Amino acid sequence: MQPRAAHHVGPNAILQTVEAVQALAGQGALTRVCRAAAMPGLVGNLPHAMVPAQDALRLHQAVARTLPGPLAGQVARDAGRRTGDYILAHRIPAPARVLLRLMPGRLAGPVLLKAIGHHAWTFAGDAEVTCIRRPELELVVRDNPLALPGCPWHRAVLERLFQRLVDPCVRVEHTACCAIDGSECRFVFHAASVPYRGG
Protein backbone atom coordinates (compact mmCIF):
# COMPACT_ATOMS: atom_id res chain seq x y z
CA MET A 1 0.00 0.00 0.00
CA GLN A 2 1.38 3.39 -0.98
CA PRO A 3 0.08 6.77 0.18
CA ARG A 4 -2.17 8.42 -2.39
CA ALA A 5 -1.59 11.97 -1.20
CA ALA A 6 1.55 13.87 -0.29
CA HIS A 7 2.62 14.24 3.30
CA HIS A 8 0.59 11.34 4.70
CA VAL A 9 2.08 8.85 7.17
CA GLY A 10 0.94 5.66 8.84
CA PRO A 11 -1.65 5.93 11.63
CA ASN A 12 0.70 4.48 14.23
CA ALA A 13 2.44 7.84 14.47
CA ILE A 14 -0.77 8.91 16.23
CA LEU A 15 -2.16 5.64 17.64
CA GLN A 16 0.95 4.61 19.53
CA THR A 17 1.53 8.14 20.82
CA VAL A 18 -1.96 8.15 22.31
CA GLU A 19 -1.26 4.76 23.92
CA ALA A 20 2.07 5.94 25.33
CA VAL A 21 0.66 9.15 26.80
CA GLN A 22 -2.17 7.26 28.47
CA ALA A 23 0.14 4.55 29.82
CA LEU A 24 2.87 6.85 31.16
CA ALA A 25 1.03 10.07 32.01
CA GLY A 26 -2.62 9.14 32.46
CA GLN A 27 -5.96 10.08 30.97
CA GLY A 28 -5.88 13.67 32.23
CA ALA A 29 -2.55 14.31 30.54
CA LEU A 30 -3.84 12.71 27.35
CA THR A 31 -6.81 15.07 27.36
CA ARG A 32 -4.48 18.07 27.80
CA VAL A 33 -2.16 16.88 25.03
CA CYS A 34 -5.04 16.39 22.59
CA ARG A 35 -6.41 19.84 23.36
CA ALA A 36 -2.95 21.38 22.89
CA ALA A 37 -2.75 19.63 19.52
CA ALA A 38 -6.16 21.08 18.54
CA MET A 39 -7.47 17.50 18.38
CA PRO A 40 -9.87 17.33 21.35
CA GLY A 41 -11.97 14.51 19.87
CA LEU A 42 -9.02 12.32 18.90
CA VAL A 43 -9.48 9.55 21.48
CA GLY A 44 -13.04 8.90 20.31
CA ASN A 45 -12.07 9.04 16.64
CA LEU A 46 -8.73 7.26 16.30
CA PRO A 47 -7.42 6.82 12.74
CA HIS A 48 -7.11 3.45 11.02
CA ALA A 49 -5.68 4.58 7.69
CA MET A 50 -3.01 6.98 6.45
CA VAL A 51 -3.11 10.34 8.24
CA PRO A 52 -1.87 13.81 7.29
CA ALA A 53 1.68 14.13 8.55
CA GLN A 54 0.80 17.56 9.94
CA ASP A 55 -1.75 15.97 12.30
CA ALA A 56 0.81 13.51 13.64
CA LEU A 57 3.39 16.28 13.98
CA ARG A 58 0.94 18.46 15.92
CA LEU A 59 0.35 15.61 18.36
CA HIS A 60 4.07 14.94 18.81
CA GLN A 61 4.71 18.65 19.31
CA ALA A 62 1.90 18.84 21.87
CA VAL A 63 3.49 16.01 23.84
CA ALA A 64 6.80 17.89 23.90
CA ARG A 65 5.11 21.18 24.78
CA THR A 66 2.56 19.95 27.34
CA LEU A 67 4.38 17.30 29.38
CA PRO A 68 7.46 17.89 31.56
CA GLY A 69 10.66 17.41 29.58
CA PRO A 70 11.80 14.02 30.92
CA LEU A 71 8.28 12.60 30.73
CA ALA A 72 7.79 13.93 27.20
CA GLY A 73 10.98 12.15 26.16
CA GLN A 74 9.83 8.92 27.78
CA VAL A 75 6.49 9.15 25.99
CA ALA A 76 8.13 9.76 22.60
CA ARG A 77 10.48 6.81 23.06
CA ASP A 78 7.71 4.54 24.31
CA ALA A 79 5.51 5.50 21.37
CA GLY A 80 8.40 4.69 19.04
CA ARG A 81 8.95 1.29 20.65
CA ARG A 82 5.23 0.54 20.43
CA THR A 83 5.29 1.50 16.75
CA GLY A 84 8.25 -0.80 16.20
CA ASP A 85 6.41 -3.63 17.95
CA TYR A 86 3.39 -3.09 15.73
CA ILE A 87 5.55 -3.21 12.61
CA LEU A 88 7.20 -6.41 13.84
CA ALA A 89 3.86 -8.06 14.55
CA HIS A 90 1.88 -6.89 11.52
CA ARG A 91 4.15 -5.67 8.73
CA ILE A 92 7.10 -8.08 8.63
CA PRO A 93 6.20 -11.66 7.67
CA ALA A 94 7.20 -14.32 10.19
CA PRO A 95 9.58 -16.10 7.77
CA ALA A 96 11.41 -12.83 7.15
CA ARG A 97 11.72 -12.22 10.90
CA VAL A 98 13.17 -15.70 11.43
CA LEU A 99 15.60 -15.33 8.53
CA LEU A 100 16.88 -11.96 9.71
CA ARG A 101 17.47 -13.31 13.22
CA LEU A 102 19.46 -16.22 11.82
CA MET A 103 21.67 -14.04 9.61
CA PRO A 104 24.93 -12.50 10.87
CA GLY A 105 24.38 -8.89 11.88
CA ARG A 106 26.69 -7.57 9.14
CA LEU A 107 24.29 -9.11 6.60
CA ALA A 108 20.98 -8.68 8.41
CA GLY A 109 21.55 -4.98 9.08
CA PRO A 110 21.77 -3.89 5.43
CA VAL A 111 18.84 -6.13 4.48
CA LEU A 112 16.62 -4.65 7.19
CA LEU A 113 17.71 -1.10 6.38
CA LYS A 114 16.78 -1.63 2.73
CA ALA A 115 13.35 -2.94 3.75
CA ILE A 116 12.81 0.06 6.02
CA GLY A 117 13.75 2.36 3.15
CA HIS A 118 11.19 0.71 0.87
CA HIS A 119 8.43 1.29 3.45
CA ALA A 120 9.62 4.66 4.75
CA TRP A 121 6.34 6.32 3.70
CA THR A 122 4.91 4.98 6.98
CA PHE A 123 7.01 7.51 8.93
CA ALA A 124 8.31 9.88 6.25
CA GLY A 125 5.36 10.39 3.90
CA ASP A 126 6.63 11.44 0.50
CA ALA A 127 9.93 12.75 1.85
CA GLU A 128 13.10 11.69 0.07
CA VAL A 129 14.65 8.76 1.94
CA THR A 130 18.13 7.38 1.26
CA CYS A 131 19.76 4.27 2.68
CA ILE A 132 23.54 4.43 2.92
CA ARG A 133 25.60 1.30 3.50
CA ARG A 134 29.17 2.60 3.51
CA PRO A 135 31.18 3.39 5.49
CA GLU A 136 28.37 2.63 8.00
CA LEU A 137 24.65 2.00 7.89
CA GLU A 138 22.72 5.26 7.77
CA LEU A 139 19.16 6.34 6.99
CA VAL A 140 18.71 9.88 5.64
CA VAL A 141 15.29 11.56 5.54
CA ARG A 142 15.26 14.84 3.64
CA ASP A 143 12.55 17.28 4.82
CA ASN A 144 11.36 14.84 7.48
CA PRO A 145 7.66 15.70 8.01
CA LEU A 146 7.66 14.45 11.63
CA ALA A 147 10.96 15.95 12.75
CA LEU A 148 11.31 17.16 16.33
CA PRO A 149 14.61 18.11 17.97
CA GLY A 150 16.54 14.87 18.38
CA CYS A 151 13.73 12.83 16.76
CA PRO A 152 13.29 10.50 19.78
CA TRP A 153 10.25 8.77 18.23
CA HIS A 154 12.10 7.91 15.01
CA ARG A 155 15.17 6.71 16.90
CA ALA A 156 13.05 4.44 19.10
CA VAL A 157 11.22 2.94 16.10
CA LEU A 158 14.48 2.17 14.31
CA GLU A 159 16.22 0.85 17.41
CA ARG A 160 13.31 -1.45 18.21
CA LEU A 161 13.38 -3.00 14.75
CA PHE A 162 17.14 -3.48 14.70
CA GLN A 163 17.35 -4.70 18.31
CA ARG A 164 14.69 -7.34 17.75
CA LEU A 165 15.83 -8.51 14.31
CA VAL A 166 19.56 -7.80 14.03
CA ASP A 167 21.36 -7.21 17.33
CA PRO A 168 19.96 -6.37 20.80
CA CYS A 169 22.85 -3.96 21.36
CA VAL A 170 22.08 -1.69 18.39
CA ARG A 171 21.89 2.02 19.11
CA VAL A 172 20.78 4.72 16.66
CA GLU A 173 22.65 8.02 16.65
CA HIS A 174 20.86 11.08 15.29
CA THR A 175 23.61 13.15 13.71
CA ALA A 176 21.56 15.80 11.88
CA CYS A 177 18.01 17.03 12.35
CA CYS A 178 15.60 18.98 10.16
CA ALA A 179 14.04 20.47 13.27
CA ILE A 180 17.29 21.96 14.50
CA ASP A 181 19.71 23.06 11.83
CA GLY A 182 19.23 21.45 8.48
CA SER A 183 17.13 20.07 5.68
CA GLU A 184 17.64 16.41 6.52
CA CYS A 185 17.59 13.96 9.41
CA ARG A 186 20.41 11.42 9.56
CA PHE A 187 20.20 8.22 11.61
CA VAL A 188 23.41 6.20 12.03
CA PHE A 189 23.29 2.60 13.26
CA HIS A 190 25.80 1.28 15.79
CA ALA A 191 26.20 -2.22 17.24
CA ALA A 192 27.35 -1.62 20.81
CA SER A 193 30.21 0.91 20.42
CA VAL A 194 31.12 -0.05 16.86
CA PRO A 195 29.30 1.38 13.80
CA TYR A 196 27.78 -1.14 11.40
CA ARG A 197 29.85 -1.40 8.26
CA GLY A 198 28.15 -1.93 4.94
CA GLY A 199 28.63 -5.39 3.46
HELIX and SHEET records of a PDB file:
HELIX    1   1 ASN A   12  ALA A   25  1                                  14    
HELIX    2   2 GLN A   27  ALA A   36  1                                  10    
HELIX    3   3 ALA A   53  THR A   66  1                                  14    
HELIX    4   4 GLY A   69  HIS A   90  1                                  22    
HELIX    5   5 ALA A   94  LEU A  102  1                                   9    
HELIX    6   6 GLY A  105  HIS A  118  1                                  14    
HELIX    7   7 TRP A  121  ALA A  124  1                                   4    
HELIX    8   8 PRO A  152  LEU A  165  1                                  14    
SHEET    1   A 2 HIS A   8  VAL A   9  0                                        
SHEET    2   A 2 VAL A  51  PRO A  52 -1                                        
SHEET    1   B 4 GLU A 128  ILE A 132  0                                        
SHEET    2   B 4 GLU A 138  ARG A 142 -1                                        
SHEET    3   B 4 GLU A 184  ALA A 191 -1                                        
SHEET    4   B 4 VAL A 170  ALA A 176 -1                                        
SHEET    1   C 4 GLU A 128  ILE A 132  0                                        
SHEET    2   C 4 GLU A 138  ARG A 142 -1                                        
SHEET    3   C 4 GLU A 184  ALA A 191 -1                                        
SHEET    4   C 4 VAL A 194  PRO A 195 -1                                        
END                                                                             
